[in-house]
Amino acid sequence: MRTYELMMIHRPEMTEPDVRTQIGELEAAIKESGEVKDTDFWGKRRFAYEINHVHEGYYSVVQFNGEPALVSTLDRALSLADNVVRHKILRIDQN
């Protein structure tokens, strides 16, 4: 299994408990075929520049172990999610 880091920005209209619930659901989906190592919730932050007429959002970072198929599934699901403004999945090299 490989180590990945997923950064997400959720819409600012959501409440913090709703965002945390969605992050929990995402962690549960990862645990079905991988392992969650760490979750870091940054809270609501202002963007450096506007993204689709949105100026702020809830940031969170999830580190997990998984196979490339899991990454593809997560990427597709997050691309279709209305509550996620932007997401990025990076592979962390273990040297």
Buried (B, 14 or more C-beta within 10 A) or exposed (E): EBBBBBBBBBBBEBEEEBBBEBBEEBBEBBEEEBEBBEBEEEEEEEBEEEEEEBEBBBBBBBBBBBEEEBBEBBBEEBEEBEBBBBBEBEEEEEE
